[in-house]
């Protein structure tokens, strides 16, 4: 009975209430309440019964704000655990109460999107997530403000596309509920959904907001931002395309994932800014998740959701470790650092745990989940022939990931001698990093626990029933062939780094997709000028015409004389507001302020809508 009552505790509402309390309570008490609210989300995700909860109707539509299945349970566990660690880290990193309150409202909307059981609730949480994450960015001020505006434009555009997809989906299906159909309706809804969600999951060309935004705010804000938007959105992408081969777009989604893995890893390798490097690796690791969703097989989906869960752990850990380096040294450029492992051993350990996880080294969680996705794409195991090229794209992405983190770890912690004396991580920062690092190690060694969490991957008697064409009859990440693959990837990356280290340090190539910002600015500026100048010309002509008509109506005799050419030009220069026959100046006013204009337009449009309804 107690377990069933947990279904009445709506997780997003708990976190939202905690956000309000953070503002009014003393700092340590408020942060404690915030951490406890996210611990409650973790507990509810673990034990709440599967199914629809808090179901009802809104404006005549059936809605399910709280929906638990294996997928949302796994995501909720990851987001809840990370939330606890992130609040502890924020407290120790001197984040303000206002920033953490914004961050908790943002986390609340993300959790609400993960637990949504219908497209209507999802759409509300999706838009709230965009607004609140923008506030988290803006709060820091400075360069983060401009980046936040660009970020808001991207996510606003993506949200509009998702809204249109949901609207057309409802027209075709007649219900917003997930259970009413398998994913988003095919055709126009699917196309709009993949484009709108592609903004949030950083499809190539839509990704520039990631490296532009995440390196700019407070280090604690970057930790929150690095996970909640992108991972929740990847999960919702699965909700839209859940069934293998159910959409014609599936193979394109899969290959977009492969290209993201290569693109993100490549431009991460070229970065000097540490948080920009990690931001590109958000795109790269999302590539593996998107590829698994696109493939859509049982193994691919299990691997994709497992990698999403693992990403929540190791990506936030890496942002925490890099954040501590920035917090202690004030330096963002990795080439200006070196030898910090002696000064900051705890931070180096935290970074090492995250780096070993994201690079899929055996013994760490990324190795297990990334191996599932490799197997799902490999025609020699479980994959299909059309994914042969995708398999090699994922290989290239894995090598690029290894190179990037060898480079980051080498130049920050091991290269040369540190010429500055700095303190190590503060106690709260250390607890948060080692908590996440311990989870990364736990699910790498105890991989069966990760497999039990993974949707559709529950075992029977310790055996996981996936058949591989290569002769292995069980899912076992530590089989000889998997270890050989990991060894080859690591060796290739290590040798390549030795060869390219010096020329790589001299490269400073920008992301060509960043041209979107100056191009958009130029296009917008000239478009605005064209519109405003056209409006000014039309306004001048209309106002002049009206004034002349008004003058003619009040001065018919003079108008006739003027038409006959019997008056000098100055008499008919109505722009000077000449007096009428009776000597009275014109009192007509054709201009008004913008506020009055908006009010008048609102009243007119309201009247028109009312007449249409009547």
VMD Tcl script that draws the C-alpha trace (Angstrom):
set ca {
  {0.00 0.00 0.00}
  {2.86 2.36 0.88}
  {4.54 1.59 -2.42}
  {1.34 2.26 -4.37}
  {0.91 5.58 -2.59}
  {4.17 6.74 -4.16}
  {2.34 6.96 -7.45}
  {0.46 9.93 -5.99}
  {3.71 11.81 -5.33}
  {4.31 13.56 -8.63}
  {8.13 13.84 -8.96}
  {8.29 17.14 -10.90}
  {6.06 18.82 -8.32}
  {8.37 17.76 -5.48}
  {11.38 19.30 -7.21}
  {9.46 22.46 -8.14}
  {8.41 22.94 -4.51}
  {12.02 22.47 -3.44}
  {13.08 25.17 -5.93}
  {10.75 27.65 -4.23}
  {12.04 26.70 -0.79}
  {15.65 27.22 -1.91}
  {14.84 30.91 -2.39}
  {13.40 31.48 1.09}
  {15.36 29.13 3.35}
  {18.92 29.66 4.59}
  {21.43 28.49 1.98}
  {22.41 25.16 3.54}
  {18.80 24.30 4.43}
  {17.51 25.19 0.97}
  {20.19 23.16 -0.82}
  {19.49 20.23 1.50}
  {15.79 20.35 0.62}
  {16.72 20.46 -3.08}
  {18.95 17.39 -2.77}
  {16.29 15.52 -0.77}
  {13.62 16.25 -3.38}
  {15.81 14.64 -6.03}
  {16.57 11.72 -3.73}
  {12.78 11.29 -3.54}
  {12.62 11.24 -7.35}
  {15.24 8.47 -7.30}
  {13.27 6.48 -4.72}
  {9.96 6.89 -6.56}
  {11.58 5.83 -9.82}
  {12.90 2.68 -8.19}
  {9.75 1.40 -6.47}
  {6.63 3.07 -7.90}
  {4.41 0.55 -9.70}
  {4.40 0.42 -13.48}
  {1.50 1.99 -15.35}
  {-0.47 5.22 -15.70}
  {-0.82 7.47 -12.66}
  {-2.67 10.74 -12.05}
  {-4.54 10.18 -15.32}
  {-7.36 12.60 -16.04}
  {-8.58 15.09 -18.61}
  {-7.55 18.61 -19.55}
  {-9.70 20.79 -21.82}
  {-11.52 17.64 -22.86}
  {-8.33 15.69 -23.74}
  {-7.14 12.56 -21.94}
  {-3.79 13.20 -20.25}
  {-1.37 11.10 -18.21}
  {1.15 13.33 -16.41}
  {2.85 10.42 -14.65}
  {3.62 7.29 -16.66}
  {6.02 4.59 -15.47}
  {7.47 1.85 -17.63}
  {10.93 0.33 -17.86}
  {12.15 3.24 -19.97}
  {10.95 6.13 -17.81}
  {12.02 4.25 -14.69}
  {15.61 3.97 -15.91}
  {15.74 7.63 -16.98}
  {14.17 8.76 -13.70}
  {16.76 6.85 -11.67}
  {19.59 8.47 -13.62}
  {18.18 12.00 -13.46}
  {17.34 11.71 -9.77}
  {20.78 10.41 -8.74}
  {22.56 13.02 -10.82}
  {20.34 15.74 -9.36}
  {21.44 14.90 -5.82}
  {25.12 15.03 -6.82}
  {24.65 18.24 -8.83}
  {23.05 20.12 -5.92}
  {25.87 19.04 -3.60}
  {28.40 20.17 -6.20}
  {26.60 23.50 -6.68}
  {26.62 24.17 -2.93}
  {30.34 23.50 -2.71}
  {31.04 25.56 -5.86}
  {29.43 28.68 -4.35}
  {26.47 28.74 -6.72}
  {23.86 31.28 -5.67}
  {20.44 30.35 -4.32}
  {18.82 31.97 -7.35}
  {20.86 29.90 -9.79}
  {20.04 26.66 -7.99}
  {16.34 27.59 -7.82}
  {16.34 28.15 -11.58}
  {18.24 24.89 -12.06}
  {15.75 22.92 -9.95}
  {12.77 24.28 -11.90}
  {14.67 23.26 -15.05}
  {15.29 19.79 -13.61}
  {11.61 19.58 -12.64}
  {10.51 20.23 -16.22}
  {12.99 17.68 -17.55}
  {11.75 15.01 -15.14}
  {8.17 15.95 -16.07}
  {8.98 15.36 -19.75}
  {10.57 11.99 -18.94}
  {7.54 10.81 -16.96}
  {4.90 12.22 -19.34}
  {2.47 9.63 -20.65}
  {1.02 11.69 -23.49}
  {2.14 14.22 -26.08}
  {0.17 17.11 -24.56}
  {1.90 16.96 -21.18}
  {5.18 16.31 -22.95}
  {4.75 19.44 -25.06}
  {4.12 21.59 -21.98}
  {7.19 20.22 -20.18}
  {9.29 20.48 -23.35}
  {8.60 24.21 -23.66}
  {9.07 24.77 -19.94}
  {12.41 23.00 -20.17}
  {13.52 25.40 -22.93}
  {12.50 28.49 -20.95}
  {14.00 27.43 -17.63}
  {17.29 26.24 -19.14}
  {17.61 29.65 -20.81}
  {17.22 31.29 -17.40}
  {19.99 29.06 -16.04}
  {22.27 30.31 -18.82}
  {21.28 33.99 -18.51}
  {21.75 34.12 -14.76}
  {25.55 34.25 -15.10}
  {25.49 37.44 -17.19}
  {28.27 38.59 -19.49}
  {28.82 36.50 -22.60}
  {26.23 34.02 -21.37}
  {23.45 36.53 -22.11}
  {24.06 36.67 -25.87}
  {24.63 32.92 -25.97}
  {21.39 32.49 -24.04}
  {19.47 34.47 -26.66}
  {20.86 32.28 -29.44}
  {20.09 29.20 -27.33}
  {16.50 30.40 -26.83}
  {16.02 30.96 -30.57}
  {17.17 27.43 -31.36}
  {15.00 25.76 -28.74}
  {12.04 27.98 -29.47}
  {12.20 26.96 -33.13}
  {12.56 23.28 -32.21}
  {9.64 23.56 -29.80}
  {7.39 25.04 -32.49}
  {8.21 22.13 -34.80}
  {7.44 19.60 -32.06}
  {4.17 21.42 -31.31}
  {3.15 21.23 -34.98}
  {4.09 17.54 -35.05}
  {1.90 16.84 -32.01}
  {-1.01 18.82 -33.48}
  {-0.94 16.95 -36.79}
  {-0.45 13.66 -34.91}
  {-3.65 14.34 -32.95}
  {-5.57 15.11 -36.14}
  {-4.51 11.77 -37.61}
  {-4.71 9.57 -34.50}
  {-7.40 11.27 -32.39}
  {-5.49 10.91 -29.11}
  {-2.46 12.39 -27.37}
  {-1.78 9.21 -25.33}
  {1.42 7.28 -26.05}
  {-0.50 4.02 -25.72}
  {-2.87 4.97 -28.53}
  {-0.23 4.29 -31.16}
  {3.35 3.17 -31.59}
  {5.17 6.48 -31.54}
  {4.43 9.57 -33.56}
  {2.21 9.23 -36.61}
  {4.04 8.60 -39.87}
  {4.36 11.22 -42.57}
  {4.31 14.91 -41.73}
  {4.15 14.43 -37.92}
  {7.21 12.17 -37.99}
  {9.17 14.59 -40.18}
  {8.30 17.60 -38.01}
  {9.07 15.65 -34.83}
  {12.48 14.47 -35.99}
  {13.45 18.01 -37.01}
  {12.17 19.61 -33.79}
  {13.69 16.97 -31.54}
  {16.82 17.07 -33.66}
  {17.48 20.56 -32.32}
  {17.56 19.33 -28.72}
  {19.60 16.22 -29.48}
  {22.11 18.22 -31.54}
  {21.71 16.83 -35.05}
  {24.52 18.10 -37.26}
  {23.65 21.62 -38.39}
  {21.31 22.07 -35.41}
  {24.06 21.54 -32.84}
  {25.85 24.90 -32.70}
  {24.01 25.99 -29.55}
  {25.86 23.27 -27.61}
  {29.49 24.50 -27.84}
  {28.26 28.09 -28.00}
  {26.28 27.95 -24.74}
  {27.59 25.36 -22.31}
  {31.13 26.82 -21.83}
  {29.78 30.24 -20.74}
  {27.66 30.02 -17.55}
  {28.68 29.17 -13.97}
  {30.48 25.83 -13.65}
  {27.59 24.41 -11.60}
  {25.11 25.53 -14.26}
  {27.15 23.67 -16.92}
  {26.77 20.46 -14.90}
  {22.97 20.73 -14.91}
  {22.83 21.82 -18.55}
  {25.13 19.04 -19.75}
  {22.54 16.38 -19.02}
  {18.92 17.32 -18.60}
  {17.97 18.84 -21.97}
  {19.89 16.51 -24.26}
  {19.31 13.21 -22.47}
  {15.62 13.85 -21.85}
  {15.20 14.85 -25.49}
  {16.97 11.70 -26.69}
  {14.54 9.68 -24.59}
  {11.58 11.52 -26.14}
  {13.05 10.80 -29.57}
  {12.74 7.13 -28.64}
  {9.10 7.72 -27.61}
  {8.47 9.11 -31.10}
  {10.25 6.25 -32.92}
  {10.01 3.21 -30.64}
  {9.47 0.30 -33.01}
  {12.01 -1.18 -35.39}
  {11.16 -0.32 -38.99}
  {7.97 1.51 -38.00}
  {9.06 4.69 -39.78}
  {10.73 5.34 -43.09}
  {12.94 7.82 -41.25}
  {14.51 5.18 -39.01}
  {17.55 4.44 -41.17}
  {18.20 8.17 -41.64}
  {18.02 8.67 -37.87}
  {20.50 5.82 -37.40}
  {23.00 7.27 -39.87}
  {22.57 10.77 -38.45}
  {23.66 9.23 -35.15}
  {26.76 7.76 -36.75}
  {27.67 11.07 -38.36}
  {27.10 12.88 -35.05}
  {29.54 10.50 -33.34}
  {32.26 11.32 -35.88}
  {31.49 15.05 -36.20}
  {31.34 15.67 -32.46}
  {34.52 13.74 -31.72}
  {36.39 15.47 -34.56}
  {35.61 19.00 -33.43}
  {36.12 18.07 -29.78}
  {39.65 17.06 -30.74}
  {40.30 20.55 -32.17}
  {39.13 22.52 -29.12}
  {41.27 24.56 -26.74}
  {38.41 25.42 -24.37}
  {37.82 22.50 -22.00}
  {34.06 22.92 -21.68}
  {33.71 23.39 -25.44}
  {35.52 20.05 -25.89}
  {33.09 18.37 -23.51}
  {30.15 20.04 -25.26}
  {31.13 18.55 -28.61}
  {31.36 15.19 -26.88}
  {27.77 15.58 -25.74}
  {26.94 15.56 -29.45}
  {29.25 12.62 -30.11}
  {27.79 10.45 -27.34}
  {24.26 11.43 -28.31}
  {25.23 10.07 -31.72}
  {25.51 6.56 -30.28}
  {22.14 6.93 -28.54}
  {20.46 8.25 -31.70}
  {22.04 5.45 -33.78}
  {20.59 2.84 -31.42}
  {17.14 4.46 -31.59}
  {17.33 4.51 -35.39}
  {18.35 0.83 -35.63}
  {15.42 0.05 -33.34}
  {16.17 -3.62 -32.62}
  {15.77 -5.00 -29.12}
  {19.51 -4.97 -28.49}
  {19.94 -1.52 -30.07}
  {17.22 0.05 -27.92}
  {18.58 -1.59 -24.76}
  {22.06 -0.34 -25.63}
  {20.77 3.13 -26.49}
  {18.87 3.57 -23.22}
  {21.77 2.07 -21.23}
  {24.18 4.48 -22.89}
  {21.79 7.35 -22.12}
  {21.77 6.29 -18.47}
  {25.56 5.99 -18.41}
  {25.92 9.35 -20.15}
  {23.99 10.98 -17.34}
  {26.70 9.72 -14.98}
  {29.99 10.19 -16.80}
  {29.21 13.35 -18.77}
  {28.18 15.28 -15.66}
  {31.24 13.88 -13.84}
  {33.54 15.23 -16.56}
  {31.92 18.68 -16.39}
  {32.36 18.60 -12.62}
  {36.07 17.72 -12.84}
  {36.77 20.35 -15.49}
  {34.68 22.82 -13.48}
  {36.89 22.27 -10.42}
  {39.99 22.97 -12.54}
  {38.42 26.22 -13.77}
  {37.23 27.09 -10.26}
  {40.72 26.66 -8.79}
  {42.87 28.01 -11.64}
  {40.58 30.43 -13.45}
  {41.85 28.97 -16.74}
  {39.62 27.63 -19.53}
  {42.32 26.80 -22.13}
  {43.69 23.29 -21.69}
  {47.00 24.25 -23.35}
  {47.68 26.76 -20.57}
  {47.59 24.05 -17.90}
  {49.65 20.99 -17.06}
  {50.95 18.81 -14.27}
  {47.89 19.36 -12.08}
  {47.66 15.77 -10.90}
  {50.15 16.56 -8.13}
  {48.21 19.61 -6.98}
  {44.72 18.19 -7.53}
  {44.86 14.38 -7.14}
  {41.18 13.99 -6.18}
  {40.07 16.00 -9.21}
  {42.42 13.95 -11.40}
  {40.84 10.75 -10.06}
  {37.35 12.09 -10.74}
  {38.34 13.09 -14.26}
  {39.99 9.71 -14.82}
  {36.86 7.80 -13.81}
  {34.77 9.87 -16.22}
  {37.29 9.65 -19.05}
  {37.67 5.89 -18.73}
  {33.89 5.55 -18.80}
  {33.17 7.75 -21.82}
  {35.99 6.13 -23.80}
  {34.53 2.65 -23.18}
  {37.51 1.13 -21.36}
  {36.70 -2.35 -19.95}
  {35.64 -2.17 -16.33}
  {33.58 1.00 -16.78}
  {29.95 1.50 -17.68}
  {30.48 3.12 -21.09}
  {32.20 -0.04 -22.27}
  {29.08 -2.12 -21.57}
  {26.49 0.15 -23.21}
  {28.62 1.20 -26.16}
  {29.37 -2.46 -26.80}
  {25.64 -3.20 -27.10}
  {25.26 -0.50 -29.76}
  {28.32 -1.76 -31.64}
  {26.85 -5.27 -31.63}
  {23.45 -4.01 -32.80}
  {25.08 -2.27 -35.80}
  {27.56 -5.05 -36.62}
  {26.22 -7.34 -39.38}
  {28.55 -10.06 -38.08}
  {26.67 -10.15 -34.80}
  {23.12 -8.89 -34.60}
  {23.01 -6.04 -37.08}
  {21.71 -5.89 -40.63}
  {23.72 -5.35 -43.83}
  {22.38 -1.83 -44.37}
  {24.12 -0.75 -41.16}
  {27.61 -1.85 -42.20}
  {28.72 1.75 -42.90}
  {27.11 2.89 -39.65}
  {29.22 0.36 -37.76}
  {32.42 1.89 -39.10}
  {31.20 5.41 -38.38}
  {30.73 4.37 -34.76}
  {34.26 2.97 -34.80}
  {35.66 6.27 -36.01}
  {33.67 8.11 -33.36}
  {35.10 5.82 -30.66}
  {38.68 6.46 -31.82}
  {38.02 10.22 -31.86}
  {36.60 10.02 -28.33}
  {39.70 8.23 -27.06}
  {41.98 10.76 -28.75}
  {40.05 13.69 -27.26}
  {40.27 12.47 -23.69}
  {43.87 11.38 -23.96}
  {44.56 14.94 -25.13}
  {42.46 16.59 -22.39}
  {43.89 14.47 -19.58}
  {47.46 14.78 -20.87}
  {47.55 18.57 -21.18}
  {45.60 19.33 -18.01}
  {46.99 16.79 -15.56}
  {50.21 15.25 -16.87}
  {52.01 17.43 -19.42}
  {54.94 19.33 -17.89}
  {55.11 20.72 -14.38}
  {52.46 22.84 -12.74}
  {53.77 26.38 -12.19}
  {50.93 27.31 -9.84}
  {49.96 26.12 -6.39}
  {46.24 25.43 -6.17}
  {44.00 23.62 -3.76}
  {42.17 20.44 -4.72}
  {38.40 20.04 -4.95}
  {36.32 21.13 -1.98}
  {34.59 18.41 0.09}
  {31.19 18.76 -1.61}
  {32.78 18.75 -5.06}
  {34.75 15.64 -4.14}
  {31.69 13.82 -2.80}
  {29.72 14.60 -5.97}
  {32.53 13.51 -8.31}
  {33.39 10.32 -6.48}
  {29.70 9.43 -6.11}
  {29.21 9.61 -9.88}
  {32.59 7.98 -10.56}
  {31.74 5.14 -8.20}
  {28.48 4.54 -10.10}
  {30.40 4.47 -13.40}
  {32.74 1.83 -12.00}
  {29.91 -0.13 -10.35}
  {27.92 -0.58 -13.56}
  {31.06 -1.46 -15.48}
  {32.02 -4.27 -13.13}
  {28.51 -5.32 -12.12}
  {27.23 -5.13 -15.68}
  {24.34 -7.47 -14.87}
  {22.84 -4.69 -12.75}
  {22.90 -2.35 -15.74}
  {21.40 -5.07 -17.93}
  {18.58 -5.60 -15.41}
  {17.81 -1.87 -15.48}
  {17.87 -1.73 -19.26}
  {14.41 -1.95 -20.90}
  {13.70 -5.19 -22.82}
  {16.96 -6.69 -21.50}
  {15.80 -8.50 -18.39}
  {17.52 -11.83 -17.98}
  {16.32 -15.21 -16.97}
  {18.53 -17.05 -14.55}
  {21.47 -14.79 -15.32}
  {21.36 -15.47 -19.07}
  {20.51 -12.80 -21.63}
  {18.92 -14.25 -24.70}
  {20.47 -12.59 -27.72}
  {21.85 -14.70 -30.53}
  {24.97 -13.52 -32.35}
  {25.93 -14.77 -35.78}
  {29.55 -14.88 -34.60}
  {28.84 -17.89 -32.42}
  {28.32 -16.30 -29.00}
  {24.98 -17.29 -27.54}
  {24.68 -14.79 -24.68}
  {25.00 -11.09 -24.13}
  {28.35 -10.92 -22.39}
  {30.35 -7.68 -22.67}
  {33.54 -9.31 -21.41}
  {33.67 -11.99 -24.06}
  {36.94 -12.34 -25.96}
  {35.71 -10.61 -29.11}
  {34.47 -7.57 -27.17}
  {37.74 -7.24 -25.28}
  {39.67 -7.53 -28.54}
  {37.61 -4.70 -30.05}
  {38.26 -2.47 -27.03}
  {41.97 -3.27 -27.13}
  {42.27 -2.46 -30.84}
  {40.42 0.85 -30.45}
  {42.56 1.91 -27.50}
  {45.83 0.94 -29.20}
  {44.94 2.77 -32.42}
  {43.99 5.91 -30.48}
  {47.14 5.84 -28.32}
  {49.48 5.44 -31.32}
  {47.59 8.10 -33.27}
  {47.87 10.59 -30.40}
  {51.63 10.16 -30.27}
  {51.81 10.91 -34.00}
  {49.44 13.90 -34.09}
  {50.03 15.50 -30.68}
  {52.33 18.31 -31.81}
  {50.57 19.29 -35.05}
  {47.23 18.98 -33.26}
  {48.26 21.56 -30.63}
  {48.87 24.11 -33.39}
  {45.49 23.64 -35.08}
  {42.74 26.09 -34.32}
  {40.02 25.26 -36.85}
  {36.50 26.54 -36.29}
  {33.32 24.57 -36.73}
  {31.99 25.42 -40.22}
  {28.43 25.10 -38.91}
  {29.08 28.19 -36.75}
  {28.57 30.24 -39.92}
  {24.90 30.01 -38.99}
  {25.35 32.85 -36.50}
  {26.85 35.57 -38.74}
  {24.67 34.37 -41.63}
  {21.54 34.57 -39.51}
  {22.56 37.97 -38.16}
  {23.18 39.37 -41.65}
  {19.99 37.88 -43.04}
  {17.94 39.09 -40.08}
  {19.44 42.58 -40.21}
  {18.75 43.10 -43.89}
  {15.33 41.51 -43.60}
  {14.50 43.84 -40.71}
  {15.76 46.86 -42.66}
  {13.75 45.82 -45.72}
  {10.59 45.43 -43.64}
  {11.03 48.63 -41.64}
  {11.99 50.77 -44.63}
  {9.07 49.38 -46.64}
  {6.77 50.06 -43.71}
  {8.15 53.61 -43.39}
  {7.57 54.29 -47.09}
  {4.03 52.91 -46.99}
  {3.34 54.78 -43.76}
  {4.58 58.06 -45.26}
  {2.48 57.59 -48.41}
  {-0.69 56.63 -46.50}
  {-0.38 59.39 -43.89}
  {0.37 61.94 -46.62}
  {-2.62 60.79 -48.65}
  {-4.96 60.94 -45.68}
  {-3.75 64.41 -44.73}
  {-4.30 65.64 -48.29}
  {-7.79 64.18 -48.36}
  {-8.52 65.83 -45.00}
  {-7.20 69.16 -46.29}
  {-9.20 68.93 -49.50}
  {-12.37 68.16 -47.54}
  {-11.88 71.27 -45.40}
  {-10.63 73.54 -48.23}
  {-12.62 72.64 -51.37}
  {-12.26 76.11 -52.96}
  {-8.51 76.21 -52.45}
  {-8.28 72.65 -53.73}
  {-9.99 73.62 -56.99}
  {-7.71 76.64 -57.34}
  {-4.70 74.46 -56.60}
  {-5.78 71.94 -59.22}
  {-6.09 74.79 -61.72}
  {-2.64 76.02 -60.81}
  {-3.85 79.33 -59.39}
  {-2.18 78.94 -55.92}
  {1.48 78.93 -54.95}
  {2.98 75.58 -53.87}
  {3.38 76.56 -50.22}
  {-0.37 76.84 -49.75}
  {-0.95 73.14 -50.52}
  {2.04 71.79 -48.57}
  {-0.15 69.87 -46.14}
  {2.84 68.23 -44.44}
  {3.34 71.62 -42.75}
  {-0.21 71.28 -41.32}
  {-1.57 74.50 -42.83}
  {-4.71 75.96 -41.19}
  {-8.13 75.36 -42.69}
  {-10.50 78.02 -44.09}
  {-11.59 79.02 -40.62}
  {-8.02 79.40 -39.42}
  {-8.17 76.18 -37.32}
  {-5.15 73.84 -37.50}
  {-5.72 70.15 -38.31}
  {-6.27 68.11 -35.14}
  {-6.13 64.63 -36.70}
  {-3.62 62.24 -35.01}
  {-2.56 59.21 -37.06}
  {0.34 58.07 -34.87}
  {0.41 56.32 -31.50}
  {2.83 54.50 -29.22}
  {3.60 50.80 -29.56}
  {1.75 49.92 -26.34}
  {-1.44 51.60 -27.49}
  {-1.05 49.98 -30.92}
  {-0.74 46.49 -29.38}
  {-3.78 47.17 -27.17}
  {-5.87 48.34 -30.13}
  {-4.82 45.36 -32.26}
  {-5.62 42.99 -29.38}
  {-9.07 44.50 -28.98}
  {-9.74 44.32 -32.72}
  {-8.55 40.70 -33.00}
  {-10.57 39.73 -29.91}
  {-13.67 41.28 -31.43}
  {-13.09 39.44 -34.71}
  {-12.58 36.09 -32.93}
  {-15.72 36.68 -30.84}
  {-17.75 37.42 -33.97}
  {-16.41 34.28 -35.65}
  {-17.31 32.14 -32.63}
  {-20.79 33.67 -32.38}
}
mol new
graphics top color blue
foreach p $ca { graphics top sphere $p radius 0.5 }
foreach p [lrange $ca 0 end-1] q [lrange $ca 1 end] { graphics top cylinder $p $q radius 0.2 }
display resetview
